[in-house]
Amino acid sequence: MTPAITDGPVLTPWRSHYTGRMDDPLARKAQADLIVDRTAQQLRLLLREAAHELRPFPPFPGAFFTNAVEVNLDGVERADLGCIVVGEDGELYELEVKIDFNDDVVDMVQSRDEALKKLEDLHPRDYVVLAYSALTQLTELLLESAAGGA
């Protein structure tokens, strides 16, 4: 019998060298958690590298004091996240912008408070989705920058 030709890789059952038997549901889940965690760690390094390579780092649109790139939230299932950005250091933050509308404010710049709140409590699964999106966006900016300089 001739094997079928496919466009993609041939998938075969995978056995872990780390957990022994993969017919144990908890062992399989633990292995999956380790894979997601390792992927998040590797993406963190790639994201930092890309952010450090992008110079000058772009200012956030409409911001006065913040250099950051907004991250697409597609695929993230957390409704409590606001505007997520990747900063110049390659870390993920929630951008919080507050404006003081008191009558004693003379200058609008003085009334504006832009704060980056580091996302430290993300589950590795959510980090993978956000970091991949951020890395994709930084890569596009790096390619645009290289094309503009060439």
Buried (B, 14 or more C-beta within 10 A) or exposed (E): EEEEEEEEEEEEEEEBEEBEEEEEEEBBEBBEEBEBBEBBEEBBEBBBEBBEBBEEBEEBEEBEEBBBBBBBBEEBEEEEBEBBBBBBEBBBBBBEBEEEEEEEEEEEEEBBEBEBEEBEEBEBBBBBBBBBBBBEBBBEBBEEBEEEEE
